Every structure is written in C-alpha cells, then in structure tokens.
Amino acid sequence: MTGTNSGRDALAVDTDDLGIATITINRPEVMNAFDIATMEALGQLVSEVAAEQSTTVIVITGAGDAFTTGADLQSHGGSSEPPEVSARRSMDAAAALVRTIVRVRVPVVAAVNGPAAGVGVSVALAADIAVLSSSAYLFFAFSGLGLMPDGGATVLLAAAIGRARANDVLFGAKMVPAGEAETMGIIAESVPVEEFSERVGKRARRLARGPRNALAMTKAGVNAPILAELDAALDRETHGQTELLTGPEFAEGAAAMLGKRRPDFVSLR
C-alpha cells in the first residue's frame, strides 16, 4: 500500500465568491494516482458540489507536480479483495466518475498542471474544457500495460480527434505533450507554466459570470452525441478491462512499469 491519503481525505475543495469550486486531488507522494476509494470519492464529490445552487464552475486539478497518473498500481497489488472484485470496483468507479463529469449541469474544467496518465487522461477528456500547463502531457499508457483504454477514452478521444488518429495514439501507448495535444484538438489550450494558474482562473471566472442555464443547455447539447455512445463504451470497457486486469498481460505490464523495464508480451503468446 502507498501509505498516503485515500478517499475523501485525499481531496480538497475550495469555493470562491463566484461559486468556482476547485477540487484538488491531494496524493502528491504517488503523483496523485488513484486508489479505488479516492476515485469513488472524487465522483461523489463532483456530484455533490455540482448539486449546490451556489456552484457555477468546477475545476479539477492536482496537488504538486502532477494532475493524476491514473490507477495506483501499488495499491492495486496490495488489495485484500479477490482480483476480479478489485478490478470490477476500479472500473465501476472510473465509469461513475466520467459519467458524473459529463452529465453535471455546470461546466467542468480540467486544469492539468502536470502529467496525466491512464484514467487521469479520461478525466481530462471528460471535462468540458481541458487546459494543460506547457510542462504537462497526456500519457495514453493503457496498451503498454496490457490494458485497453477505460473511463470512456475509447469514445471520448475518437470524438475529439477522429478514429484514425485515436487508434494511432491508443495502439501506440503514446505520450502527447501539451502543445501537440492542443494542435491535435484533444485539449482547449496549452499554457506556459508561469501563466497557468492565472489563465485557468480567468477561464473559470468567465464561465462563472456567464448565463447559467444557457451554458448548461449548451453543455447538454454538445455532449448529446457522445452520451448516446458513452454508456455502451463504458460497459464494453468494464467487461474488457475487468478481464484484462486479472490476466497475464497486465501482470507483465504492471511488473515492467514498476521495475522500469520494457514489457515482454511476446513470450505470453
């Protein structure tokens, strides 16, 4: 186990006088990687904060130098639950988090202050607006770990950049720097490090001062085509990923990442 904050204790919320609620993932010791309890708590917290009448915008960011590097592999390996139960809980938590971000009425801004990987990328894709610090990157690490994309990434990335480019990124487990992510259309903006907090704040304040109902209906309208496919995608990902998380390819991929070596999938064939 990681010995760091977990669940609601790993999340901080600060709401200003304009109703901008900033939720910070606070597990910097593990680059804000999610254990299952923290991922479940984040989905619940986004829902609760969005339901408050005073909330106008939600900003999700990470403490320290990372946004979130996805699943905490050490936590996953240390779980006392049967592997299939832990895998299913992890997938259910990721699906619930993404559904919540996409469906809440208020705009959600992903302030990606540092590396985002795995389901952390899915959180950024699910947000209505993703802004990356120029030092940040999106790491679509799934296939490199012997996994498929989850958190709706199979549909969210393709919706952003098209099927061919999505396959190129996902099959190759690519790391996409902030500037390239902006050029490709994955994110709204890449911002110089020294201007990042100011620019995110400016965007959030502009949204907070906007027409609440009009923005809510705009969000619903833009997301309608994605929502039509998202539930089916999440179901496919849940079934596929649950199988993969308990299989030999993930065992090899996780061991390779923790051991800082190249995975050997060929020998498993």
C-alpha positions as CSV (number, residue, x, y, z in Angstrom):
1,M,0.0,0.0,0.0
2,T,1.1,3.6,-0.5
3,G,0.6,4.9,3.0
4,T,-0.8,8.2,1.6
5,N,-4.2,9.9,1.8
6,S,-7.2,7.9,0.5
7,G,-10.9,8.5,-0.3
8,R,-12.3,11.9,0.7
9,D,-9.2,12.6,2.8
10,A,-7.3,12.8,-0.5
11,L,-9.5,15.5,-1.9
12,A,-9.6,19.2,-1.1
13,V,-12.4,21.6,-2.1
14,D,-12.1,25.4,-2.2
15,T,-15.1,27.6,-3.4
16,D,-14.7,31.3,-4.1
17,D,-17.2,34.1,-4.0
18,L,-18.2,33.5,-7.7
19,G,-19.1,29.9,-7.0
20,I,-16.0,28.4,-8.6
21,A,-15.3,25.1,-6.8
22,T,-11.7,23.9,-7.2
23,I,-11.3,20.2,-6.4
24,T,-7.7,19.2,-5.8
25,I,-6.5,15.6,-5.9
26,N,-4.1,15.6,-3.0
27,R,-1.9,12.4,-3.2
28,P,1.4,14.0,-4.4
29,E,3.5,11.3,-2.9
30,V,2.2,9.0,-5.7
31,M,1.7,11.7,-8.3
32,N,-1.9,11.8,-7.4
33,A,-2.5,8.3,-8.6
34,F,-6.0,6.9,-7.8
35,D,-6.7,4.1,-5.4
36,I,-10.2,2.9,-5.7
37,A,-11.5,4.7,-2.7
38,T,-10.2,8.1,-4.0
39,M,-11.7,7.6,-7.4
40,E,-15.0,6.7,-5.9
41,A,-14.9,9.7,-3.6
42,L,-14.0,12.1,-6.5
43,G,-17.1,11.0,-8.4
44,Q,-19.3,11.5,-5.4
45,L,-17.7,14.9,-4.6
46,V,-18.1,16.3,-8.1
47,S,-21.8,15.3,-8.0
48,E,-22.3,16.8,-4.5
49,V,-20.6,20.1,-5.4
50,A,-22.4,20.4,-8.7
51,A,-25.7,20.0,-6.9
52,E,-25.1,23.0,-4.7
53,Q,-27.1,26.0,-6.0
54,S,-24.1,28.3,-5.5
55,T,-21.7,26.4,-7.7
56,T,-21.1,27.9,-11.1
57,V,-18.0,26.0,-12.3
58,I,-16.0,23.0,-11.1
59,V,-12.2,23.0,-11.7
60,I,-10.4,19.7,-11.2
61,T,-6.6,19.8,-10.6
62,G,-3.8,18.0,-8.9
63,A,-1.5,18.9,-5.9
64,G,2.2,19.2,-6.5
65,D,3.7,18.4,-9.9
66,A,1.1,16.0,-11.4
67,F,-2.5,16.1,-12.4
68,T,-3.1,12.4,-11.8
69,T,-1.2,9.4,-13.2
70,G,-4.2,7.1,-13.2
71,A,-4.5,3.9,-11.2
72,D,-2.2,3.4,-8.2
73,L,-0.5,0.1,-9.2
74,Q,1.0,-0.5,-5.8
75,S,-2.4,0.0,-4.2
76,H,-4.0,-2.4,-6.7
77,G,-1.4,-5.0,-6.0
78,G,-1.9,-4.7,-2.2
79,S,-5.6,-5.1,-2.1
80,S,-7.0,-7.8,0.1
81,E,-10.0,-8.3,-2.2
82,P,-10.1,-11.0,-4.9
83,P,-8.5,-9.6,-8.1
84,E,-11.8,-9.8,-10.1
85,V,-13.6,-7.9,-7.3
86,S,-11.0,-5.2,-7.1
87,A,-10.9,-4.9,-10.9
88,R,-14.6,-4.5,-11.2
89,R,-14.7,-1.9,-8.4
90,S,-12.0,0.1,-10.1
91,M,-13.8,0.0,-13.4
92,D,-17.2,0.9,-11.8
93,A,-15.5,3.9,-10.0
94,A,-13.9,5.1,-13.3
95,A,-17.2,4.9,-15.1
96,A,-19.1,6.7,-12.4
97,L,-16.6,9.5,-12.3
98,V,-16.6,10.1,-16.0
99,R,-20.4,9.9,-16.3
100,T,-20.7,12.4,-13.5
101,I,-18.3,14.9,-15.1
102,V,-20.0,14.7,-18.4
103,R,-23.6,14.9,-17.0
104,V,-23.4,17.6,-14.3
105,R,-25.1,20.8,-15.4
106,V,-22.2,23.1,-14.5
107,P,-19.1,23.4,-16.7
108,V,-16.1,21.3,-15.6
109,V,-12.6,22.5,-16.3
110,A,-9.6,20.1,-16.1
111,A,-6.6,22.2,-15.0
112,V,-3.9,19.7,-16.0
113,N,-1.0,21.1,-14.1
114,G,1.3,18.1,-14.8
115,P,1.4,14.6,-16.2
116,A,-2.0,12.9,-16.7
117,A,-2.0,9.2,-17.5
118,G,-4.5,6.3,-17.7
119,V,-7.8,7.2,-16.2
120,G,-6.3,10.6,-15.5
121,V,-6.4,11.2,-19.2
122,S,-10.0,10.1,-19.3
123,V,-10.9,12.7,-16.6
124,A,-9.3,15.4,-18.8
125,L,-11.2,14.1,-21.9
126,A,-14.5,14.0,-20.0
127,A,-14.1,17.6,-18.8
128,D,-15.9,20.3,-20.9
129,I,-12.6,22.3,-21.2
130,A,-9.1,20.9,-20.6
131,V,-6.2,23.3,-20.1
132,L,-2.7,22.0,-19.9
133,S,0.4,23.5,-18.5
134,S,3.1,23.6,-21.2
135,S,5.1,21.2,-19.0
136,A,2.3,18.7,-18.8
137,Y,1.5,15.8,-21.1
138,L,-1.2,13.2,-21.7
139,F,0.1,9.6,-21.4
140,F,-2.2,7.1,-23.0
141,A,-0.4,4.2,-21.2
142,F,-3.1,1.6,-21.5
143,S,-1.8,-0.8,-24.2
144,G,1.7,-0.5,-22.7
145,L,0.3,-2.1,-19.5
146,G,-1.5,-4.8,-21.3
147,L,-4.8,-3.0,-20.9
148,M,-7.5,-1.3,-23.1
149,P,-8.5,2.3,-22.6
150,D,-11.1,2.9,-19.9
151,G,-13.0,5.8,-18.4
152,G,-14.8,6.3,-21.7
153,A,-11.5,7.1,-23.5
154,T,-12.4,4.8,-26.4
155,V,-15.2,7.1,-27.4
156,L,-14.1,10.4,-25.9
157,L,-10.7,10.5,-27.7
158,A,-12.2,9.4,-31.1
159,A,-14.9,12.1,-30.7
160,A,-12.2,14.7,-30.2
161,I,-9.7,13.7,-33.0
162,G,-11.3,11.0,-35.1
163,R,-10.9,7.3,-35.3
164,A,-7.6,7.0,-37.2
165,R,-5.7,9.4,-35.0
166,A,-7.3,7.9,-31.9
167,N,-6.1,4.4,-32.9
168,D,-2.6,5.8,-33.6
169,V,-2.4,7.3,-30.1
170,L,-4.0,4.4,-28.3
171,F,-2.4,1.5,-30.1
172,G,1.0,3.1,-29.6
173,A,0.5,4.0,-25.9
174,K,1.7,7.5,-26.8
175,M,2.7,10.3,-24.6
176,V,1.3,13.5,-26.1
177,P,2.9,16.8,-24.9
178,A,0.7,19.8,-24.1
179,G,1.5,21.7,-27.3
180,E,0.8,18.7,-29.5
181,A,-2.4,17.9,-27.6
182,E,-3.6,21.4,-28.4
183,T,-2.7,21.1,-32.1
184,M,-4.4,17.8,-32.4
185,G,-7.6,19.1,-30.8
186,I,-7.5,16.9,-27.7
187,I,-7.5,19.9,-25.3
188,A,-8.6,23.6,-25.5
189,E,-5.3,25.2,-24.7
190,S,-1.7,24.7,-23.7
191,V,-0.5,27.5,-21.4
192,P,3.1,28.5,-20.3
193,V,3.9,27.2,-16.8
194,E,4.2,30.7,-15.4
195,E,0.8,31.8,-16.7
196,F,-1.1,28.6,-15.9
197,S,-2.9,29.4,-12.7
198,E,-3.8,32.9,-14.0
199,R,-5.2,31.6,-17.3
200,V,-7.2,28.8,-15.7
201,G,-8.7,31.3,-13.2
202,K,-9.6,33.7,-16.0
203,R,-11.4,31.0,-17.9
204,A,-13.2,29.8,-14.8
205,R,-14.3,33.4,-13.9
206,R,-15.6,34.0,-17.5
207,L,-17.7,30.9,-17.2
208,A,-18.9,31.7,-13.7
209,R,-20.1,35.1,-14.9
210,G,-21.9,33.6,-17.9
211,P,-25.6,32.7,-18.4
212,R,-26.0,29.6,-16.1
213,N,-29.0,28.0,-17.9
214,A,-27.7,28.7,-21.4
215,L,-24.3,27.1,-20.5
216,A,-26.0,24.1,-19.0
217,M,-28.1,23.6,-22.1
218,T,-25.1,24.2,-24.4
219,K,-23.2,21.5,-22.5
220,A,-26.1,19.1,-22.8
221,G,-26.4,19.8,-26.5
222,V,-22.7,19.4,-27.3
223,N,-22.5,16.2,-25.2
224,A,-25.7,14.6,-26.5
225,P,-24.0,12.7,-29.4
226,I,-21.2,11.5,-27.0
227,L,-23.7,10.5,-24.3
228,A,-25.5,8.3,-26.9
229,E,-22.3,6.2,-27.1
230,L,-20.7,6.7,-23.7
231,D,-22.7,4.2,-21.7
232,A,-22.2,1.4,-24.2
233,A,-18.5,2.3,-24.4
234,L,-18.2,2.2,-20.6
235,D,-19.9,-1.2,-20.5
236,R,-17.5,-2.6,-23.1
237,E,-14.6,-1.1,-21.3
238,T,-15.8,-2.5,-17.9
239,H,-16.1,-6.1,-19.3
240,G,-12.9,-6.0,-21.3
241,Q,-10.8,-4.2,-18.7
242,T,-12.0,-6.5,-15.8
243,E,-10.8,-9.5,-17.8
244,L,-7.5,-7.8,-18.7
245,L,-6.8,-6.6,-15.2
246,T,-6.9,-10.2,-14.0
247,G,-4.9,-11.6,-16.9
248,P,-1.2,-12.3,-17.6
249,E,-0.6,-9.3,-20.0
250,F,-1.5,-6.8,-17.2
251,A,0.6,-8.7,-14.7
252,E,3.6,-8.4,-17.0
253,G,2.8,-4.8,-17.9
254,A,2.5,-3.7,-14.3
255,A,5.6,-5.6,-13.3
256,A,7.5,-4.0,-16.1
257,M,6.4,-0.5,-15.2
258,L,7.2,-0.9,-11.5
259,G,10.5,-2.5,-12.5
260,K,11.3,0.3,-15.0
261,R,11.8,-2.1,-17.9
262,R,10.2,-2.9,-21.3
263,P,7.3,-5.4,-21.0
264,D,7.7,-8.7,-22.7
265,F,4.2,-9.5,-24.2
266,V,5.6,-11.8,-26.9
267,S,6.6,-14.6,-24.5
268,L,2.9,-14.7,-23.3
269,R,1.6,-15.8,-26.7
